Amino acid sequence: MPHPETVFHIAATGCIGELGSLSEGVGYTLPFEIIGQTWIEPEKLAAELNQRRLPGVRFRPLYFRPYYFAHKDKQLAGVQIHLLNARAFQPMLTQLHLLAAVLKLYPAQPIFNAERVSSFDRAMGTDQVRLALLRGDTPETIVVGWEKDLASYRQKREKYLLYR
């Protein structure tokens, strides 16, 4: 982890890294802070994401070449995630928007490839996130769908919290 903010970036791109079809920056100097691929047009993806006005974050077009790991020595293009306000930032919502934007702009690209999709589904805890994105559900709709289960979880965990 190059800096403390990396923990926020991991929460926003870690599951994307499980796909193997997109680089999340591991192997480069900005691990988890970027996403990219050879076929991404960085200005177009940054514009799409920035017009969504996600809380606490902006996106900058970027070209990079990983030094090791997946995509080693390939020229990749994508976006860098700039964390502006950690309190406002919603990493899971951001991750869903990253995926939805890539699916919208590059529908012919198989980002959910059969070889690694089970790793993504395990990291997400369900296949429903992937299926919803493929159906075209909005990230907000997906997150709202979790609210009932999340409320139940918060109630159950209450007796285990030591510090508040």
FIKOLZA-1660 file (N, C-alpha, C; in steps of 0.1 Angstrom, whole numbers, plus 5000, padded with zeros to 4 digits):
% residues 164
   i   px   py   pz ch aa at
   1 5008 4988 5000  A  M  N
   1 5000 5000 5000  A  M CA
   1 5009 5012 5000  A  M  C
   2 5008 5020 4989  A  P  N
   2 5017 5032 4988  A  P CA
   2 5014 5043 4998  A  P  C
   3 5001 5045 5001  A  H  N
   3 4997 5055 5011  A  H CA
   3 4984 5051 5018  A  H  C
   4 4981 5058 5029  A  P  N
   4 4969 5054 5037  A  P CA
   4 4956 5054 5029  A  P  C
   5 4955 5063 5019  A  E  N
   5 4942 5064 5012  A  E CA
   5 4940 5051 5003  A  E  C
   6 4950 5043 5001  A  T  N
   6 4949 5031 4993  A  T CA
   6 4937 5022 4999  A  T  C
   7 4935 5022 5012  A  V  N
   7 4924 5014 5017  A  V CA
   7 4911 5017 5011  A  V  C
   8 4908 5030 5008  A  F  N
   8 4896 5035 5002  A  F CA
   8 4895 5030 4987  A  F  C
   9 4907 5030 4981  A  H  N
   9 4907 5026 4967  A  H CA
   9 4905 5011 4966  A  H  C
  10 4911 5003 4975  A  I  N
  10 4909 4989 4975  A  I CA
  10 4894 4985 4976  A  I  C
  11 4887 4993 4984  A  A  N
  11 4872 4990 4986  A  A CA
  11 4865 4994 4973  A  A  C
  12 4870 5003 4965  A  A  N
  12 4864 5007 4952  A  A CA
  12 4868 4999 4940  A  A  C
  13 4879 4992 4941  A  T  N
  13 4883 4984 4928  A  T CA
  13 4887 4970 4931  A  T  C
  14 4887 4966 4943  A  G  N
  14 4892 4952 4947  A  G CA
  14 4884 4941 4940  A  G  C
  15 4871 4942 4939  A  C  N
  15 4863 4932 4932  A  C CA
  15 4865 4932 4917  A  C  C
  16 4867 4944 4912  A  I  N
  16 4870 4945 4898  A  I CA
  16 4883 4938 4894  A  I  C
  17 4893 4938 4903  A  G  N
  17 4905 4931 4901  A  G CA
  17 4903 4916 4900  A  G  C
  18 4893 4911 4907  A  E  N
  18 4890 4896 4906  A  E CA
  18 4886 4892 4892  A  E  C
  19 4881 4901 4884  A  L  N
  19 4877 4898 4870  A  L CA
  19 4888 4894 4861  A  L  C
  20 4900 4900 4863  A  G  N
  20 4911 4897 4854  A  G CA
  20 4910 4904 4841  A  G  C
  21 4898 4909 4837  A  S  N
  21 4897 4915 4824  A  S CA
  21 4900 4930 4824  A  S  C
  22 4900 4936 4836  A  L  N
  22 4904 4950 4838  A  L CA
  22 4916 4950 4847  A  L  C
  23 4925 4959 4845  A  S  N
  23 4936 4961 4855  A  S CA
  23 4931 4971 4865  A  S  C
  24 4934 4968 4878  A  E  N
  24 4931 4977 4889  A  E CA
  24 4943 4984 4894  A  E  C
  25 4954 4983 4886  A  G  N
  25 4966 4990 4889  A  G CA
  25 4977 4982 4896  A  G  C
  26 4973 4969 4901  A  V  N
  26 4983 4961 4907  A  V CA
  26 4994 4958 4897  A  V  C
  27 5006 4960 4900  A  G  N
  27 5017 4959 4891  A  G CA
  27 5022 4972 4886  A  G  C
  28 5015 4983 4890  A  Y  N
  28 5019 4997 4886  A  Y CA
  28 5021 5004 4899  A  Y  C
  29 5025 5017 4899  A  T  N
  29 5027 5025 4911  A  T CA
  29 5015 5030 4918  A  T  C
  30 5003 5027 4912  A  L  N
  30 4990 5032 4918  A  L CA
  30 4981 5020 4920  A  L  C
  31 4985 5010 4928  A  P  N
  31 4976 4999 4929  A  P CA
  31 4962 5002 4935  A  P  C
  32 4952 4997 4929  A  F  N
  32 4938 4999 4933  A  F CA
  32 4933 5013 4931  A  F  C
  33 4941 5022 4926  A  E  N
  33 4937 5036 4924  A  E CA
  33 4933 5039 4910  A  E  C
  34 4935 5029 4901  A  I  N
  34 4932 5031 4887  A  I CA
  34 4925 5018 4882  A  I  C
  35 4918 5020 4870  A  I  N
  35 4913 5009 4863  A  I CA
  35 4917 5011 4848  A  I  C
  36 4920 5001 4841  A  G  N
  36 4923 5003 4827  A  G CA
  36 4923 4990 4819  A  G  C
  37 4925 4992 4806  A  Q  N
  37 4926 4981 4796  A  Q CA
  37 4931 4987 4783  A  Q  C
  38 4935 4979 4774  A  T  N
  38 4941 4984 4761  A  T CA
  38 4930 4991 4753  A  T  C
  39 4918 4987 4754  A  W  N
  39 4907 4992 4746  A  W CA
  39 4899 5003 4752  A  W  C
  40 4902 5008 4763  A  I  N
  40 4895 5019 4770  A  I CA
  40 4900 5032 4764  A  I  C
  41 4891 5041 4762  A  E  N
  41 4894 5055 4758  A  E CA
  41 4893 5063 4770  A  E  C
  42 4905 5067 4776  A  P  N
  42 4905 5073 4790  A  P CA
  42 4897 5086 4791  A  P  C
  43 4897 5095 4781  A  E  N
  43 4890 5107 4782  A  E CA
  43 4875 5105 4782  A  E  C
  44 4871 5095 4774  A  K  N
  44 4856 5091 4773  A  K CA
  44 4851 5085 4786  A  K  C
  45 4859 5076 4792  A  L  N
  45 4855 5070 4804  A  L CA
  45 4855 5080 4816  A  L  C
  46 4865 5088 4816  A  A  N
  46 4866 5098 4827  A  A CA
  46 4854 5108 4826  A  A  C
  47 4850 5112 4814  A  A  N
  47 4839 5121 4812  A  A CA
  47 4826 5114 4816  A  A  C
  48 4824 5101 4812  A  E  N
  48 4812 5094 4816  A  E CA
  48 4811 5093 4831  A  E  C
  49 4822 5090 4838  A  L  N
  49 4822 5088 4852  A  L CA
  49 4820 5102 4860  A  L  C
  50 4827 5112 4855  A  N  N
  50 4825 5125 4861  A  N CA
  50 4811 5131 4860  A  N  C
  51 4805 5128 4849  A  Q  N
  51 4791 5134 4847  A  Q CA
  51 4781 5127 4857  A  Q  C
  52 4785 5116 4862  A  R  N
  52 4777 5109 4872  A  R CA
  52 4777 5115 4886  A  R  C
  53 4787 5124 4888  A  R  N
  53 4788 5132 4900  A  R CA
  53 4788 5123 4913  A  R  C
  54 4797 5113 4913  A  L  N
  54 4797 5105 4925  A  L CA
  54 4803 5112 4937  A  L  C
  55 4798 5109 4949  A  P  N
  55 4802 5116 4961  A  P CA
  55 4816 5114 4965  A  P  C
  56 4824 5125 4967  A  G  N
  56 4837 5124 4972  A  G CA
  56 4848 5120 4963  A  G  C
  57 4845 5119 4950  A  V  N
  57 4855 5114 4940  A  V CA
  57 4854 5121 4927  A  V  C
  58 4865 5121 4920  A  R  N
  58 4866 5126 4906  A  R CA
  58 4875 5116 4898  A  R  C
  59 4874 5116 4885  A  F  N
  59 4882 5107 4877  A  F CA
  59 4890 5114 4867  A  F  C
  60 4903 5110 4865  A  R  N
  60 4912 5116 4856  A  R CA
  60 4916 5106 4846  A  R  C
  61 4916 5110 4833  A  P  N
  61 4921 5101 4823  A  P CA
  61 4936 5097 4825  A  P  C
  62 4940 5085 4821  A  L  N
  62 4953 5080 4825  A  L CA
  62 4958 5070 4815  A  L  C
  63 4971 5070 4812  A  Y  N
  63 4977 5059 4804  A  Y CA
  63 4988 5053 4814  A  Y  C
  64 4989 5040 4814  A  F  N
  64 4999 5034 4823  A  F CA
  64 5004 5021 4817  A  F  C
  65 5015 5016 4822  A  R  N
  65 5021 5004 4818  A  R CA
  65 5026 4996 4830  A  R  C
  66 5018 4985 4834  A  P  N
  66 5022 4978 4846  A  P CA
  66 5036 4972 4844  A  P  C
  67 5044 4972 4855  A  Y  N
  67 5058 4967 4855  A  Y CA
  67 5058 4952 4858  A  Y  C
  68 5048 4946 4864  A  Y  N
  68 5047 4932 4868  A  Y CA
  68 5033 4928 4869  A  Y  C
  69 5030 4916 4871  A  F  N
  69 5017 4910 4873  A  F CA
  69 5009 4910 4860  A  F  C
  70 4996 4909 4861  A  A  N
  70 4987 4909 4849  A  A CA
  70 4990 4921 4841  A  A  C
  71 4989 4920 4828  A  H  N
  71 4991 4931 4818  A  H CA
  71 5005 4937 4818  A  H  C
  72 5014 4929 4823  A  K  N
  72 5028 4934 4824  A  K CA
  72 5033 4939 4810  A  K  C
  73 5039 4951 4810  A  D  N
  73 5045 4957 4798  A  D CA
  73 5035 4961 4787  A  D  C
  74 5022 4960 4790  A  K  N
  74 5012 4964 4780  A  K CA
  74 5008 4979 4783  A  K  C
  75 5006 4987 4772  A  Q  N
  75 5002 5000 4774  A  Q CA
  75 4987 5000 4776  A  Q  C
  76 4982 5004 4788  A  L  N
  76 4968 5004 4792  A  L CA
  76 4963 5019 4793  A  L  C
  77 4951 5020 4792  A  A  N
  77 4944 5033 4793  A  A CA
  77 4932 5032 4802  A  A  C
  78 4929 5042 4810  A  G  N
  78 4918 5041 4819  A  G CA
  78 4916 5054 4827  A  G  C
  79 4912 5052 4839  A  V  N
  79 4910 5064 4848  A  V CA
  79 4917 5062 4861  A  V  C
  80 4921 5073 4867  A  Q  N
  80 4926 5073 4881  A  Q CA
  80 4915 5079 4890  A  Q  C
  81 4913 5072 4901  A  I  N
  81 4903 5077 4911  A  I CA
  81 4909 5087 4920  A  I  C
  82 4904 5099 4920  A  H  N
  82 4909 5109 4929  A  H CA
  82 4899 5110 4941  A  H  C
  83 4904 5107 4952  A  L  N
  83 4896 5108 4964  A  L CA
  83 4896 5122 4969  A  L  C
  84 4884 5129 4969  A  L  N
  84 4883 5143 4973  A  L CA
  84 4878 5144 4987  A  L  C
  85 4869 5135 4992  A  N  N
  85 4863 5136 5005  A  N CA
  85 4860 5122 5010  A  N  C
  86 4868 5117 5018  A  A  N
  86 4867 5103 5023  A  A CA
  86 4854 5101 5031  A  A  C
  87 4849 5111 5037  A  R  N
  87 4836 5109 5045  A  R CA
  87 4824 5108 5035  A  R  C
  88 4825 5114 5024  A  A  N
  88 4814 5114 5014  A  A CA
  88 4815 5102 5005  A  A  C
  89 4827 5097 5003  A  F  N
  89 4830 5087 4993  A  F CA
  89 4823 5074 4996  A  F  C
  90 4817 5068 4986  A  Q  N
  90 4810 5055 4987  A  Q CA
  90 4817 5045 4978  A  Q  C
  91 4826 5037 4983  A  P  N
  91 4834 5029 4975  A  P CA
  91 4826 5018 4967  A  P  C
  92 4817 5012 4973  A  M  N
  92 4809 5002 4966  A  M CA
  92 4801 5008 4955  A  M  C
  93 4794 5019 4958  A  L  N
  93 4787 5026 4947  A  L CA
  93 4796 5030 4936  A  L  C
  94 4808 5035 4939  A  T  N
  94 4818 5039 4929  A  T CA
  94 4822 5027 4921  A  T  C
  95 4824 5016 4927  A  Q  N
  95 4828 5003 4920  A  Q CA
  95 4817 4999 4910  A  Q  C
  96 4805 5000 4915  A  L  N
  96 4794 4996 4906  A  L CA
  96 4793 5006 4894  A  L  C
  97 4795 5019 4897  A  H  N
  97 4795 5029 4886  A  H CA
  97 4807 5026 4876  A  H  C
  98 4818 5023 4881  A  L  N
  98 4829 5020 4872  A  L CA
  98 4826 5008 4863  A  L  C
  99 4820 4998 4868  A  L  N
  99 4816 4986 4860  A  L CA
  99 4805 4990 4850  A  L  C
 100 4795 4997 4855  A  A  N
 100 4784 5001 4847  A  A CA
 100 4788 5010 4835  A  A  C
 101 4798 5019 4838  A  A  N
 101 4803 5028 4827  A  A CA
 101 4810 5020 4817  A  A  C
 102 4819 5011 4821  A  V  N
 102 4826 5002 4812  A  V CA
 102 4816 4994 4803  A  V  C
 103 4806 4988 4810  A  L  N
 103 4796 4981 4802  A  L CA
 103 4789 4990 4792  A  L  C
 104 4786 5002 4796  A  K  N
 104 4778 5011 4787  A  K CA
 104 4787 5015 4775  A  K  C
 105 4799 5019 4778  A  L  N
 105 4808 5024 4767  A  L CA
 105 4814 5013 4758  A  L  C
 106 4816 5001 4764  A  Y  N
 106 4823 4990 4757  A  Y CA
 106 4815 4977 4758  A  Y  C
 107 4802 4977 4753  A  P  N
 107 4794 4966 4754  A  P CA
 107 4799 4953 4748  A  P  C
 108 4808 4954 4738  A  A  N
 108 4813 4942 4731  A  A CA
 108 4824 4936 4739  A  A  C
 109 4829 4942 4749  A  Q  N
 109 4841 4937 4756  A  Q CA
 109 4836 4927 4767  A  Q  C
 110 4841 4915 4768  A  P  N
 110 4836 4906 4778  A  P CA
 110 4843 4907 4791  A  P  C
 111 4839 4917 4799  A  I  N
 111 4846 4920 4812  A  I CA
 111 4842 4909 4822  A  I  C
 112 4831 4902 4821  A  F  N
 112 4827 4891 4829  A  F CA
 112 4830 4878 4822  A  F  C
 113 4843 4876 4821  A  N  N
 113 4847 4864 4813  A  N CA
 113 4845 4851 4822  A  N  C
 114 4842 4840 4815  A  A  N
 114 4839 4828 4822  A  A CA
 114 4850 4822 4831  A  A  C
 115 4862 4825 4828  A  E  N
 115 4873 4819 4836  A  E CA
 115 4874 4825 4850  A  E  C
 116 4870 4838 4852  A  R  N
 116 4872 4844 4865  A  R CA
 116 4859 4849 4871  A  R  C
 117 4848 4848 4865  A  V  N
 117 4836 4854 4870  A  V CA
 117 4832 4848 4884  A  V  C
 118 4835 4836 4887  A  S  N
 118 4832 4830 4900  A  S CA
 118 4840 4837 4911  A  S  C
 119 4852 4842 4908  A  S  N
 119 4860 4849 4918  A  S CA
 119 4853 4862 4921  A  S  C
 120 4848 4869 4910  A  F  N
 120 4841 4882 4912  A  F CA
 120 4829 4879 4921  A  F  C
 121 4821 4869 4917  A  D  N
 121 4808 4867 4924  A  D CA
 121 4811 4863 4939  A  D  C
 122 4822 4856 4942  A  R  N
 122 4826 4853 4956  A  R CA
 122 4829 4866 4963  A  R  C
 123 4837 4874 4957  A  A  N
 123 4842 4887 4963  A  A CA
 123 4830 4896 4966  A  A  C
 124 4820 4895 4957  A  M  N
 124 4808 4903 4959  A  M CA
 124 4798 4897 4969  A  M  C
 125 4800 4884 4971  A  G  N
 125 4791 4876 4980  A  G CA
 125 4779 4871 4974  A  G  C
 126 4778 4873 4960  A  T  N
 126 4766 4869 4953  A  T CA
 126 4768 4870 4938  A  T  C
 127 4760 4863 4930  A  D  N
 127 4761 4866 4916  A  D CA
 127 4751 4876 4911  A  D  C
 128 4743 4881 4921  A  Q  N
 128 4732 4890 4917  A  Q CA
 128 4737 4904 4913  A  Q  C
 129 4749 4908 4918  A  V  N
 129 4754 4921 4914  A  V CA
 129 4758 4920 4899  A  V  C
 130 4765 4910 4895  A  R  N
 130 4769 4908 4881  A  R CA
 130 4757 4907 4872  A  R  C
 131 4747 4899 4876  A  L  N
 131 4735 4897 4868  A  L CA
 131 4727 4910 4867  A  L  C
 132 4727 4918 4878  A  A  N
 132 4720 4931 4877  A  A CA
 132 4727 4941 4868  A  A  C
 133 4740 4941 4868  A  L  N
 133 4748 4950 4859  A  L CA
 133 4746 4946 4845  A  L  C
 134 4746 4933 4842  A  L  N
 134 4744 4928 4829  A  L CA
 134 4730 4931 4824  A  L  C
 135 4720 4931 4833  A  R  N
 135 4706 4935 4829  A  R CA
 135 4705 4950 4826  A  R  C
 136 4714 4957 4831  A  G  N
 136 4714 4972 4829  A  G CA
 136 4708 4979 4841  A  G  C
 137 4706 4972 4852  A  D  N
 137 4702 4979 4864  A  D CA
 137 4712 4990 4868  A  D  C
 138 4707 5001 4874  A  T  N
 138 4716 5012 4878  A  T CA
 138 4723 5008 4891  A  T  C
 139 4735 5013 4893  A  P  N
 139 4741 5011 4905  A  P CA
 139 4733 5015 4918  A  P  C
 140 4726 5025 4916  A  E  N
 140 4717 5030 4928  A  E CA
 140 4706 5019 4931  A  E  C
 141 4700 5014 4920  A  T  N
 141 4690 5003 4922  A  T CA
 141 4696 4991 4929  A  T  C
 142 4708 4987 4925  A  I  N
 142 4715 4976 4931  A  I CA
 142 4717 4978 4946  A  I  C
 143 4722 4990 4949  A  V  N
 143 4725 4994 4963  A  V CA
 143 4712 4994 4972  A  V  C
 144 4702 5000 4966  A  V  N
 144 4689 5001 4974  A  V CA
 144 4684 4987 4976  A  V  C
 145 4687 4977 4967  A  G  N
 145 4682 4963 4969  A  G CA
 145 4689 4957 4982  A  G  C
 146 4700 4962 4986  A  W  N
 146 4707 4957 4998  A  W CA
 146 4702 4962 5011  A  W  C
 147 4694 4973 5011  A  E  N
 147 4691 4980 5023  A  E CA
 147 4684 4972 5033  A  E  C
 148 4674 4963 5029  A  K  N
 148 4667 4955 5039  A  K CA
 148 4677 4946 5046  A  K  C
 149 4685 4939 5039  A  D  N
 149 4695 4929 5045  A  D CA
 149 4705 4937 5053  A  D  C
 150 4709 4949 5049  A  L  N
 150 4719 4957 5056  A  L CA
 150 4713 4962 5069  A  L  C
 151 4701 4966 5069  A  A  N
 151 4694 4970 5082  A  A CA
 151 4694 4958 5092  A  A  C
 152 4691 4947 5087  A  S  N
 152 4690 4935 5095  A  S CA
 152 4704 4932 5101  A  S  C
 153 4714 4932 5093  A  Y  N
 153 4728 4930 5097  A  Y CA
 153 4732 4940 5108  A  Y  C
 154 4729 4953 5106  A  R  N
 154 4733 4963 5115  A  R CA
 154 4726 4961 5129  A  R  C
 155 4714 4956 5129  A  Q  N
 155 4707 4953 5141  A  Q CA
 155 4713 4941 5148  A  Q  C
 156 4716 4931 5141  A  K  N
 156 4722 4919 5147  A  K CA
 156 4736 4922 5153  A  K  C
 157 4744 4930 5147  A  R  N
 157 4758 4933 5151  A  R CA
 157 4758 4942 5163  A  R  C
 158 4748 4949 5166  A  E  N
 158 4748 4959 5177  A  E CA
 158 4753 4954 5190  A  E  C
 159 4750 4942 5194  A  K  N
 159 4754 4936 5207  A  K CA
 159 4769 4933 5207  A  K  C
 160 4775 4932 5195  A  Y  N
 160 4789 4929 5195  A  Y CA
 160 4799 4941 5194  A  Y  C
 161 4793 4953 5192  A  L  N
 161 4801 4965 5191  A  L CA
 161 4807 4969 5204  A  L  C
 162 4820 4970 5205  A  L  N
 162 4826 4974 5218  A  L CA
 162 4828 4989 5219  A  L  C
 163 4830 4995 5208  A  Y  N
 163 4833 5010 5207  A  Y CA
 163 4823 5017 5198  A  Y  C
 164 4818 5028 5202  A  R  N
 164 4809 5035 5193  A  R CA
 164 4813 5049 5192  A  R  C
% end
